[in-house]
């Protein structure tokens, strides 16, 4: 990426916060990354963890993360097909951020009227 395009002034070309949210923002990307911290996951493992996510949305979210270089997709040539997802080295740089977001959510869960389950 051209460093001249990224600036700390969010009123200019590309704000670094906007860039980060473009890569990992959305309803599902953060939680998918959170579960990849523990290691490689198969597609159906994500479906079991989050049964409310549709197959199409899960596919799109994982594809976006793969295209961004955050997630590695390994396809095994076997029957039935086996596909595994893992964090790339670049993706692993997000671990401290994801864990800080988890900690913030735990610390402030009383602020919201939702029930949170901790792992």
C-alpha positions, 0 to 999 in steps of 0.5 A: 500500500502506498504510505502517502495515502494513509494519514492520521488526519481522518479528513484526508485521503484514507483515515487509518481507522477507516482502513482498519474497519474496512478490513475487519469491520462488520458483524462477523469478521471480528468474531471469526478472527477471535475464534481463529486465535485458538487455531485452524477452523473448518467451515462447518466449525464456524457454522456450529459456533454461529448457527445464525450466520448464513452459509453465503455470508460466512463464505463472503466474510471469509473470502474478504478476510482471505483477500485482505491477507488476514486469513489463509484458506487451505483446500485439501484435495480429497472427497469430501472436500476439506477446507481449513482457515487459519490466521496468516502472519499479518492476521496474527498482528490483529490478535492483541486488538481482538483480545483488547476488544474482548476484554473491553466487552467483558468489562462493559457488558453491564452497560448493555442490556444484552447477555454475554457468554464468555469463553 
